Amino acid sequence: MGTNIHSQNFLIDESFLCYYIVITMKVAVVQVGNSKGIRIPKAILAECQIEDAVELQLEGDKIIISPYKGRPRHGWATQFQEMAKQNDDSLLLPDVLELEVEDWVW
């Protein structure tokens, strides 16, 4: 599809200049079952140390793909126990599901 490689300088302050290479690549969005996906070249996966899972982050109209480094909810049990000790575990929203509400949006 096409690849554009260029370097950029980023001045952090008068004494520190950061130099990095930016690779811009156009790839096709393909049908994957009921979803859509992209094919990421093997060399880019290796460079970014992406193996089996990625983390997706949405910033405005951009999707940032990063290697998945952790386990979701890791450490939550300990944090919840600490919150309970400090009486900081009250619900912020009522724990009620009102099924009779007629203006549900699905």
N, C-alpha and C positions, 0 to 999 in steps of 0.2 A: 504494500500500500504506500509506503514512503516513510523515511526516517530523516529527522533533522537533528543534528548534533552540533551544539555550540557551547562555548564556555561563558561563564559569567563571573564577574568580580562583585563582591558584596562588601562594602566598607562598613565595618562595625564601629570603629572609631579611628582617629588619626594614626594610631600605631598598629592596627590589626586589620588586615585585608584577607577576606576569605575567598578562595578561588574554588569553583566547582564546575563540573560539566553537566549540562542539561541535555537530556535526550528526549526529543518529542517524536512520537510515532503514531501514525494513524493506523488503527486496526478496525476490522469489521465487527459489528455486533451480530451474533449468530443466534439462531433459535436453539435452545437446549430444553427439550421437553416443553413444558408450559411457560418456561422462563426465557430470558435472554442471557447471553454470556459473551465473553471475549476470550481470545486465545493469546496467552502471554508467552512470548518466546522463552525457551529454556535458558538462554544466556541471561536474560533479565531476571528470571526467577532465582538463578544461582547467585547473581550479583546482589540481589536483595535478601538472600538467605530465606527464601520462601519455599517451604516444603509441602506440608499437608493442609495447612489452614492459614487464612488471612484475617485481618481485622479491617473492616470497612468503616470509614469515617466520612460523613457528609459535611462539606463546608460550602454553603451556598449552592452553586450549580456544579461543584466538583466532587468527585468520589476519590478519596485517598485510600490506596490499598497498601497495607503494611503487613509485615510478617506477624503472625499471631504468637505472642510471647507468654501469655499466661492462661490461667484457667478462670473462666467466669465464676464470679461469686466466691473466689478463693479468699478465705479470711473473714467472710461475712459472719459466720457463727460466733467467732470470738468478738467481733465488733458489736454484734447484737447483745451478747452477754454483758459486755462492758457498758453499753447503753442502759440495759436493764438495771445494773448496779447503781447507776447514777439517776435512775427514774427519768430517763430521757428516751423512753421507747413508746410514748403514747402515739396513737394514730393521728395522722394529719388530716385524713379524710374519713368520714364515717364508713364503717365496714358493713354497709347495707346495700343490697341490690334491689332496686324498686322496679319490678317487672311490669307494674301497671302503668308506668310512665308511657304516654302515647307519643312523645316527640323524640323517640330513639332515632338516631341516624346510623344506618349500617352501611 
